[in-house]
Amino acid sequence: MKDAVASLVNDDIKDLNVYVDDAFLSTEEGKKIMNIVLDSEEVIDLNKITEASRIINKKMDANESLLQDADELDIYSKEKGE
């Protein structure tokens, strides 16, 4: 799943210096959630997450089969350690 999502969106978000690190389905409180985890060589601030989310949402809406009937789409970044 990660490869399919990454190939769909990475070219569109590369100008933000972010890329898809992982994509997976999970179930929380009975809801099926599509998780997309972003990473970068630099710290990803809230503005980048917001902009990347807008781009990814449009792409995922146009390719609903990748969502696999998920109830929610959750896009977030990995935390950078010290």
C-alpha positions in Angstrom: 0.0 0.0 0.0 2.8 2.4 0.8 4.3 2.0 -2.7 0.9 2.8 -4.3 0.3 5.9 -2.3 3.9 7.1 -2.6 3.9 6.7 -6.4 0.6 8.6 -6.5 1.6 11.6 -4.4 5.4 11.9 -4.0 5.9 13.9 -7.2 3.2 16.4 -6.1 4.6 17.0 -2.6 8.4 16.9 -3.4 8.5 20.7 -3.6 7.6 20.7 0.1 10.6 18.5 0.8 8.4 15.8 2.2 7.7 12.2 1.1 5.4 9.3 2.0 7.3 7.2 4.6 4.4 4.8 5.3 0.8 4.1 4.4 -1.4 1.6 6.2 -4.9 0.8 7.4 -5.8 0.7 11.1 -9.0 0.3 13.1 -9.7 2.7 16.0 -13.0 2.8 17.9 -14.6 0.7 15.1 -13.5 3.1 12.3 -11.3 2.0 9.5 -8.6 4.6 9.1 -6.1 5.1 6.2 -2.9 6.5 7.7 -0.3 8.3 5.6 2.9 9.1 7.4 5.1 11.8 5.9 8.8 12.3 6.5 11.6 14.7 5.5 15.3 15.4 6.0 14.2 18.5 7.8 11.6 19.3 10.5 8.1 19.3 9.0 6.2 22.2 10.4 2.4 22.6 10.6 2.2 24.6 7.4 3.9 21.9 5.4 1.6 19.2 6.8 -1.4 21.4 5.9 -0.2 22.0 2.4 0.8 18.3 1.8 -2.6 17.2 3.2 -4.5 19.4 0.7 -2.5 17.9 -2.2 -2.8 14.3 -0.9 -6.5 14.6 -0.2 -7.2 15.7 -3.8 -5.1 12.8 -5.2 -6.7 10.2 -2.9 -10.2 11.5 -3.7 -9.5 11.0 -7.4 -8.2 7.4 -6.6 -10.7 6.2 -4.1 -9.8 2.6 -4.6 -6.6 3.2 -2.6 -8.7 4.2 0.4 -10.1 0.7 0.6 -13.4 1.8 2.0 -11.7 3.7 4.9 -13.9 5.9 7.0 -11.2 8.5 7.6 -7.9 9.6 6.1 -5.2 10.6 8.6 -2.1 12.4 7.3 0.7 13.1 9.8 4.5 13.4 10.1 7.1 11.4 11.9 8.6 13.0 14.9 12.2 14.1 14.7 14.3 13.1 17.7 17.3 15.0 19.0 
